[in-house]
Structures are given as structure tokens and as C-alpha cells.
Amino acid sequence: MQAKEKALLNFFAMMLERLATSAPDGRHNPSIILLTPGPNSPAYFEDAYLSRYLNCILAEGADLTIRGNNVMLKTLGGLVPVDVVLRRVADDMCDPVE
């Protein structure tokens, strides 16, 4: 394995660890989703690749609902609670001063 590949693997392992630690306390295996605008987005391939690499669910806004104070994922088996939502923002949509 090359040094670049190892650094990339370490980065994504740390990213997944940070996402898991941001879940509510007491969650042993938190449910993490990556929010995507959908297949018409220019970044959809990246979203799909990243969600597969991180082993988290790729979801669109229409796949989610709120029940009480909880975000829920709509599935064929019913509503599933979501612990962490990762939303990527394109760099051109960010404030250039920040």
C-alpha cells in the first residue's frame, strides 16, 4: 500500500470515528446518513462513493421525516431513527472569507 493510500484510509477512518462520536450518548452503533440533493446533483457520484466507503446510508431530503425531536429515515420496514446526518457543502457555496 502506498503512503498516499494509507493517509487517505486514515483520514476516512478518523472521519467515521468523529461522526460516530457526535451521535447522542449511549449509542453503540450509531445510524449515520449522508444527505445528498439527489441523482441530478453534480456531486451525486461523490456522495454515493463516500457513503459506500464510509458504510453509511445515502439519503435525500424526501427520505427523512421528523417525529418529535428525532430525525427518522423512511424505509420499507418503517421509520428508523437517525443519529448523525452528514451534509456536504460545495466549496463555491461557502463564504470565501471564512
C-alpha positions as CSV (number, residue, x, y, z in Angstrom):
1,M,0.0,0.0,0.0
2,Q,1.3,3.4,-1.0
3,A,1.7,6.2,1.5
4,K,-1.0,8.3,-0.2
5,E,-3.5,5.4,0.1
6,K,-2.6,4.8,3.7
7,A,-3.1,8.5,4.5
8,L,-6.5,8.5,2.8
9,L,-7.6,5.4,4.6
10,N,-6.5,7.0,7.9
11,F,-8.4,10.2,7.1
12,F,-11.7,8.4,6.4
13,A,-11.3,6.2,9.4
14,M,-10.9,9.3,11.6
15,M,-13.8,11.0,9.8
16,L,-16.0,8.0,10.5
17,E,-14.9,7.9,14.2
18,R,-15.7,11.6,14.6
19,L,-19.1,11.2,13.1
20,A,-19.8,8.3,15.4
21,T,-18.7,10.3,18.5
22,S,-21.1,13.1,17.5
23,A,-24.0,10.7,18.0
24,P,-26.1,11.0,21.2
25,D,-24.5,9.5,24.2
26,G,-25.0,5.8,24.7
27,R,-25.2,4.9,21.1
28,H,-23.0,1.8,20.5
29,N,-23.5,1.6,16.7
30,P,-25.0,5.0,15.6
31,S,-27.0,5.3,12.5
32,I,-25.2,7.7,10.1
33,I,-26.6,9.1,6.9
34,L,-25.0,11.2,4.2
35,L,-27.5,13.7,2.9
36,T,-27.5,14.3,-0.9
37,P,-29.5,16.5,-3.1
38,G,-30.2,13.5,-5.4
39,P,-29.0,12.0,-8.7
40,N,-29.3,15.3,-10.6
41,S,-26.6,16.9,-8.4
42,P,-23.2,17.2,-10.0
43,A,-21.7,15.8,-6.7
44,Y,-24.0,12.7,-6.6
45,F,-21.3,10.3,-7.7
46,E,-19.0,11.6,-4.9
47,D,-21.8,11.4,-2.4
48,A,-22.6,7.8,-3.4
49,Y,-18.9,6.8,-3.4
50,L,-18.3,8.4,0.0
51,S,-21.4,6.9,1.6
52,R,-20.4,3.4,0.4
53,Y,-16.8,3.9,1.5
54,L,-17.9,5.1,5.0
55,N,-20.6,2.4,5.1
56,C,-23.4,4.9,5.8
57,I,-26.7,5.4,4.2
58,L,-27.1,7.8,1.3
59,A,-30.4,9.7,1.7
60,E,-32.3,12.5,0.1
61,G,-34.3,15.0,2.0
62,A,-37.6,13.3,1.0
63,D,-36.3,10.1,2.6
64,L,-36.3,11.8,6.0
65,T,-39.0,13.0,8.4
66,I,-39.2,14.4,11.9
67,R,-41.1,12.7,14.7
68,G,-40.9,14.5,18.0
69,N,-37.3,15.8,18.3
70,N,-35.9,12.9,16.2
71,V,-34.8,12.6,12.6
72,M,-36.2,9.4,11.1
73,L,-35.3,7.6,7.9
74,K,-38.2,6.3,5.9
75,T,-37.6,2.6,4.9
76,L,-39.8,-0.2,3.6
77,G,-39.8,-1.6,7.1
78,G,-40.9,1.6,8.7
79,L,-39.2,4.6,10.3
80,V,-35.7,4.2,11.5
81,P,-34.1,6.7,13.9
82,V,-31.1,8.6,12.6
83,D,-28.3,9.6,15.0
84,V,-26.0,11.6,12.7
85,V,-26.6,13.5,9.4
86,L,-23.6,14.4,7.3
87,R,-24.3,17.2,4.8
88,R,-21.6,18.1,2.3
89,V,-21.5,21.7,1.1
90,A,-19.8,22.6,-2.2
91,D,-16.8,24.9,-1.7
92,D,-18.3,27.5,-4.0
93,M,-21.4,27.7,-1.7
94,C,-19.2,28.5,1.3
95,D,-18.3,32.0,2.4
96,P,-14.8,32.7,0.9
97,V,-13.9,34.9,3.9
98,E,-14.4,32.1,6.3
